[in-house]
């Protein structure tokens, strides 16, 4: 359980760092708020799109056909 809590803490810190840097850059450029929203949605969307590929690349996944719930 400690491993999961520590991993979540690190992930939240990294997300916070990414968005803090983005916020600092946008505020330095005097960008409007909608650009920050588009940036946040874009980062989340990119993460959603590449997550399956990244998981397959980092981990070995073996699908067992007996475990799949397929209609007969």
MARFISE-78069 format. One record per residue (C-alpha): residue number from 1; residue in one letter; x, y, z. Coordinates in steps of 0.25 Angstrom, whole numbers. Example, Ala and Ser with C-alpha at 12.3 -4.5 7.8 and 13.67 -1.06 7.14 Angstrom:
residues 2
(pt 1,"A",(49,-18,31))
(pt 2,"S",(55,-4,29))
***
This chain:
residues 72
(pt 1,"X",(0,0,0))
(pt 2,"X",(12,9,3))
(pt 3,"X",(16,7,-12))
(pt 4,"X",(3,12,-17))
(pt 5,"X",(2,24,-8))
(pt 6,"X",(16,28,-12))
(pt 7,"X",(14,26,-27))
(pt 8,"X",(1,34,-26))
(pt 9,"X",(8,45,-19))
(pt 10,"X",(20,46,-29))
(pt 11,"X",(10,46,-41))
(pt 12,"X",(2,57,-34))
(pt 13,"X",(15,65,-32))
(pt 14,"X",(19,63,-47))
(pt 15,"X",(5,67,-52))
(pt 16,"X",(6,79,-43))
(pt 17,"X",(20,83,-48))
(pt 18,"X",(15,82,-63))
(pt 19,"X",(3,90,-60))
(pt 20,"X",(11,100,-52))
(pt 21,"X",(22,102,-62))
(pt 22,"X",(11,104,-73))
(pt 23,"X",(4,114,-64))
(pt 24,"X",(17,122,-62))
(pt 25,"X",(19,122,-77))
(pt 26,"X",(5,126,-80))
(pt 27,"X",(5,137,-69))
(pt 28,"X",(19,142,-74))
(pt 29,"X",(13,144,-88))
(pt 30,"X",(0,150,-83))
(pt 31,"X",(-8,139,-90))
(pt 32,"X",(-23,139,-88))
(pt 33,"X",(-29,128,-79))
(pt 34,"X",(-35,120,-91))
(pt 35,"X",(-21,117,-96))
(pt 36,"X",(-18,111,-82))
(pt 37,"X",(-31,103,-83))
(pt 38,"X",(-27,98,-97))
(pt 39,"X",(-13,94,-92))
(pt 40,"X",(-19,86,-81))
(pt 41,"X",(-29,79,-89))
(pt 42,"X",(-18,76,-100))
(pt 43,"X",(-9,70,-90))
(pt 44,"X",(-19,61,-84))
(pt 45,"X",(-24,57,-98))
(pt 46,"X",(-10,54,-103))
(pt 47,"X",(-8,46,-90))
(pt 48,"X",(-21,38,-93))
(pt 49,"X",(-17,35,-107))
(pt 50,"X",(-3,30,-105))
(pt 51,"X",(-6,23,-92))
(pt 52,"X",(-9,9,-98))
(pt 53,"X",(3,10,-107))
(pt 54,"X",(12,14,-95))
(pt 55,"X",(6,3,-86))
(pt 56,"X",(9,-8,-97))
(pt 57,"X",(23,-2,-99))
(pt 58,"X",(26,-3,-85))
(pt 59,"X",(20,-16,-80))
(pt 60,"X",(18,-29,-86))
(pt 61,"X",(3,-33,-87))
(pt 62,"X",(-1,-47,-91))
(pt 63,"X",(-16,-48,-94))
(pt 64,"X",(-22,-61,-90))
(pt 65,"X",(-34,-65,-100))
(pt 66,"X",(-40,-73,-89))
(pt 67,"X",(-41,-61,-80))
(pt 68,"X",(-48,-52,-90))
(pt 69,"X",(-63,-51,-89))
(pt 70,"X",(-67,-52,-103))
(pt 71,"X",(-82,-55,-107))
(pt 72,"X",(-84,-69,-113))
***
